[in-house]
Amino acid sequence: MPIVRYEVVEHDGGWAYKVGDVLSETFRSHEAALKAATSAAARQTLAGNTDGIVYQDGDGRWHEELADGRDRPSTQVIDES
């Protein structure tokens, strides 16, 4: 099962959290960024709806799949500040 990591980092004169290379909005305090990261990580583990999805791959082929709304990743908040 994949683990999605939320890392609290200094950013743009304040604090943010990032997942991979994507940064959140900037927060004025470290505490606010940590609280937002913890909240986002918790929400990502909540089950959703099972639904059909349609997508096109890199070769231009279309695919249809059933996405299980119960299949949620584990999350981890990293705060080394």
Backbone as a chain_set.jsonl record, in Angstrom:
{"seq": "MPIVRYEVVEHDGGWAYKVGDVLSETFRSHEAALKAATSAAARQTLAGNTDGIVYQDGDGRWHEELADGRDRPSTQVIDES", "coords": {"N": [[0.851, -1.174, 0.0], [0.591, 2.214, -0.844], [2.328, 5.012, 0.651], [1.51, 8.233, 1.436], [3.277, 11.109, 1.838], [3.301, 13.959, 3.826], [5.041, 16.78, 4.118], [6.236, 19.215, 6.292], [7.444, 22.384, 5.568], [9.648, 25.265, 5.306], [8.542, 28.101, 3.519], [8.307, 30.671, 1.167], [8.53, 32.91, 2.942], [7.101, 31.978, 5.076], [5.397, 29.109, 6.207], [4.676, 25.884, 4.833], [3.099, 22.87, 3.606], [4.228, 20.008, 1.842], [3.556, 17.65, -0.732], [5.151, 15.278, -2.373], [6.363, 17.036, -5.056], [4.65, 19.131, -4.84], [3.456, 22.067, -3.406], [1.586, 23.34, -0.639], [-0.653, 26.076, 0.124], [0.831, 29.053, 1.582], [1.436, 29.357, 5.024], [1.257, 31.437, 7.915], [2.466, 30.606, 10.272], [4.461, 27.953, 11.681], [3.025, 26.164, 13.232], [0.406, 26.429, 12.2], [0.748, 25.423, 9.6], [1.502, 22.789, 10.159], [-0.822, 21.879, 11.42], [-2.626, 22.06, 9.267], [-1.451, 20.233, 7.482], [-1.7, 17.855, 8.931], [-4.482, 17.648, 9.065], [-5.15, 17.447, 6.305], [-3.835, 15.056, 5.665], [-5.259, 13.246, 7.244], [-7.827, 13.431, 6.09], [-7.343, 12.306, 3.608], [-7.257, 9.614, 4.048], [-9.836, 8.791, 4.391], [-12.607, 6.829, 3.433], [-14.18, 6.807, 0.224], [-16.494, 7.094, -2.502], [-17.229, 4.229, -4.482], [-16.618, 4.11, -7.869], [-16.947, 4.349, -11.447], [-14.229, 5.042, -13.642], [-12.788, 6.799, -16.397], [-10.026, 7.017, -18.478], [-7.274, 8.338, -20.407], [-4.336, 6.906, -21.626], [-0.72, 7.433, -21.931], [-0.161, 6.629, -24.522], [-2.383, 7.241, -25.933], [-4.54, 5.523, -25.725], [-7.768, 4.618, -24.525], [-9.138, 3.825, -21.328], [-11.269, 2.009, -19.128], [-12.174, 1.727, -15.792], [-13.031, 0.398, -12.557], [-13.001, 2.228, -9.732], [-12.223, 1.606, -6.502], [-13.613, 3.013, -3.761], [-12.879, 2.497, -1.188], [-10.242, 1.934, -1.156], [-7.728, 3.327, 0.098], [-4.785, 5.321, 0.598], [-2.054, 4.989, 2.956], [-1.004, 7.554, 5.205], [1.495, 9.972, 6.149], [2.806, 12.39, 8.291], [5.472, 14.545, 8.123], [7.669, 16.284, 10.075], [10.354, 17.943, 10.464], [11.317, 20.267, 11.458]], "CA": [[0.0, 0.0, 0.0], [1.421, 3.417, -0.905], [2.308, 5.963, 1.756], [1.578, 9.616, 0.979], [3.994, 11.868, 2.868], [3.063, 15.395, 3.936], [6.236, 17.307, 4.785], [6.147, 20.627, 6.66], [8.676, 23.051, 5.125], [9.626, 26.725, 5.198], [8.225, 28.469, 2.135], [7.818, 32.004, 0.804], [8.428, 33.755, 4.123], [6.249, 31.344, 6.079], [5.451, 27.653, 6.256], [3.741, 25.162, 3.975], [3.385, 21.436, 3.568], [4.318, 19.56, 0.461], [3.365, 16.241, -1.057], [5.976, 15.17, -3.57], [6.885, 18.353, -5.435], [3.548, 20.086, -4.81], [3.359, 22.811, -2.149], [0.298, 23.916, -0.247], [-0.598, 27.517, 0.336], [1.762, 29.446, 2.638], [0.834, 29.681, 6.313], [2.102, 32.382, 8.66], [3.207, 29.951, 11.355], [4.76, 26.525, 11.586], [1.911, 25.456, 13.859], [-0.726, 26.412, 11.275], [1.083, 24.506, 8.499], [1.454, 21.434, 10.708], [-2.239, 21.55, 11.629], [-3.216, 21.854, 7.943], [-0.904, 18.98, 6.946], [-2.314, 16.757, 9.688], [-5.878, 17.567, 8.628], [-5.18, 16.942, 4.922], [-3.428, 13.646, 5.698], [-6.37, 12.472, 7.808], [-8.916, 13.378, 5.107], [-6.99, 11.442, 2.479], [-7.456, 8.206, 4.416], [-11.263, 8.497, 4.493], [-13.193, 6.125, 2.291], [-15.058, 7.586, -0.65], [-17.455, 6.309, -3.283], [-16.743, 3.383, -5.564], [-17.181, 4.698, -9.081], [-16.228, 4.084, -12.681], [-13.399, 6.121, -14.168], [-12.324, 6.649, -17.771], [-8.838, 7.845, -18.664], [-6.463, 8.087, -21.594], [-2.938, 6.714, -21.254], [0.264, 8.176, -22.696], [-0.179, 6.188, -25.924], [-3.64, 7.646, -26.539], [-5.59, 4.513, -25.556], [-8.725, 4.883, -23.462], [-9.343, 2.729, -20.383], [-12.362, 2.127, -18.171], [-11.901, 0.936, -14.593], [-13.833, 0.647, -11.379], [-12.14, 2.699, -8.653], [-12.773, 1.241, -5.196], [-13.53, 4.143, -2.84], [-12.32, 2.063, 0.105], [-8.808, 1.709, -1.36], [-7.106, 4.585, 0.455], [-3.387, 5.175, 0.977], [-1.615, 5.397, 4.287], [-0.387, 8.875, 5.164], [2.491, 10.244, 7.186], [3.181, 13.802, 8.372], [6.885, 14.66, 8.471], [7.975, 17.625, 10.589], [11.725, 17.912, 10.967], [11.703, 21.646, 11.737]], "C": [[0.899, 1.241, 0.0], [1.28, 4.264, 0.36], [2.466, 7.352, 1.162], [2.169, 10.433, 2.121], [3.705, 13.359, 2.737], [4.224, 15.963, 4.751], [6.07, 18.808, 5.044], [7.489, 21.281, 6.36], [8.516, 24.571, 5.197], [9.388, 27.074, 3.734], [7.724, 29.901, 2.057], [7.583, 32.898, 2.021], [7.537, 33.202, 5.219], [6.473, 29.842, 6.063], [4.403, 27.064, 5.337], [3.939, 23.671, 4.229], [3.464, 21.05, 2.108], [4.127, 18.064, 0.387], [4.073, 16.045, -2.389], [6.587, 16.516, -3.86], [5.834, 19.45, -5.348], [3.441, 20.71, -3.427], [1.939, 23.285, -1.899], [0.405, 25.435, -0.285], [0.404, 27.805, 1.461], [0.978, 29.844, 3.878], [1.792, 30.582, 7.081], [2.956, 31.711, 9.722], [3.437, 28.473, 11.051], [3.587, 25.716, 12.131], [0.712, 25.352, 12.918], [-0.474, 25.446, 10.112], [1.019, 23.057, 8.969], [0.009, 20.985, 10.916], [-2.922, 21.257, 10.29], [-2.734, 20.54, 7.324], [-1.55, 17.779, 7.621], [-3.766, 16.554, 9.267], [-5.985, 16.977, 7.222], [-4.83, 15.455, 4.883], [-4.558, 12.773, 6.231], [-7.517, 12.337, 6.806], [-8.612, 12.415, 3.967], [-7.211, 9.965, 2.794], [-8.93, 7.816, 4.503], [-11.775, 7.81, 3.228], [-14.111, 7.048, 1.512], [-16.031, 6.673, -1.347], [-16.728, 5.433, -4.297], [-17.432, 3.858, -6.833], [-16.341, 4.296, -10.284], [-15.407, 5.291, -13.099], [-12.987, 5.774, -15.593], [-11.114, 7.559, -17.921], [-8.088, 7.418, -19.912], [-5.011, 7.949, -21.159], [-2.02, 7.515, -22.183], [0.324, 7.81, -24.165], [-1.493, 6.527, -26.629], [-4.763, 6.631, -26.433], [-6.472, 4.866, -24.361], [-8.944, 3.633, -22.627], [-10.54, 3.047, -19.501], [-12.046, 1.205, -17.004], [-12.912, 1.28, -13.516], [-12.869, 1.02, -10.258], [-12.835, 2.44, -7.315], [-12.549, 2.396, -4.217], [-12.992, 3.786, -1.472], [-10.815, 1.886, 0.037], [-8.061, 3.015, -1.132], [-5.656, 4.367, 0.876], [-3.178, 5.439, 2.464], [-0.968, 6.761, 4.148], [0.58, 9.032, 6.332], [2.797, 11.734, 7.128], [4.625, 13.851, 8.874], [7.153, 16.105, 8.877], [9.345, 17.583, 11.234], [12.232, 19.314, 11.305], [11.934, 21.872, 13.205]], "O": [[1.863, 1.306, 0.763], [0.254, 4.233, 1.04], [3.443, 7.624, 0.464], [1.634, 10.449, 3.229], [3.851, 13.939, 1.661], [4.368, 15.658, 5.935], [5.796, 19.575, 4.121], [8.534, 20.82, 6.819], [7.403, 25.095, 5.155], [9.94, 26.448, 2.83], [6.822, 30.293, 2.797], [6.553, 33.567, 2.114], [7.252, 33.898, 6.194], [7.601, 29.369, 5.923], [3.363, 27.676, 5.093], [4.833, 23.267, 4.973], [2.849, 21.679, 1.248], [4.481, 17.317, 1.299], [3.647, 16.582, -3.412], [7.261, 17.087, -3.004], [6.098, 20.586, -5.741], [3.347, 20.014, -2.416], [1.193, 23.589, -2.829], [1.428, 25.994, -0.68], [0.78, 26.899, 2.205], [-0.012, 30.571, 3.797], [3.007, 30.49, 6.909], [4.046, 32.188, 10.04], [2.71, 27.847, 10.279], [3.204, 24.7, 11.551], [0.072, 24.302, 12.844], [-1.383, 24.731, 9.691], [0.528, 22.193, 8.242], [-0.339, 19.842, 10.62], [-3.707, 20.315, 10.188], [-3.52, 19.817, 6.712], [-1.905, 16.802, 6.961], [-4.225, 15.42, 9.128], [-6.817, 16.103, 6.977], [-5.455, 14.685, 4.153], [-4.787, 11.676, 5.72], [-8.111, 11.266, 6.679], [-9.518, 11.783, 3.424], [-7.34, 9.153, 1.877], [-9.245, 6.638, 4.671], [-11.413, 8.176, 2.11], [-14.736, 7.949, 2.07], [-16.357, 5.598, -0.844], [-15.735, 5.849, -4.894], [-18.654, 3.995, -6.881], [-15.168, 3.947, -10.15], [-15.839, 6.431, -12.93], [-12.855, 4.602, -15.948], [-11.159, 8.729, -17.541], [-8.24, 6.301, -20.405], [-4.508, 8.783, -20.407], [-2.486, 8.189, -23.102], [0.809, 8.597, -24.977], [-1.698, 6.15, -27.783], [-5.837, 6.847, -26.993], [-5.995, 5.345, -23.332], [-8.938, 2.518, -23.148], [-10.794, 4.205, -19.169], [-11.693, 0.042, -17.2], [-13.564, 2.323, -13.563], [-12.016, 0.219, -9.878], [-13.9, 2.991, -7.039], [-11.406, 2.714, -3.887], [-12.681, 4.672, -0.676], [-10.17, 1.705, 1.07], [-7.789, 3.74, -2.09], [-5.333, 3.329, 1.453], [-4.023, 6.035, 3.132], [-0.438, 7.092, 3.087], [0.497, 8.336, 7.343], [3.023, 12.284, 6.05], [4.956, 13.276, 9.911], [6.892, 17.034, 8.111], [9.482, 17.231, 12.406], [13.438, 19.526, 11.425], [12.267, 22.984, 13.614]]}, "num_chains": 1, "name": "protein.A"}
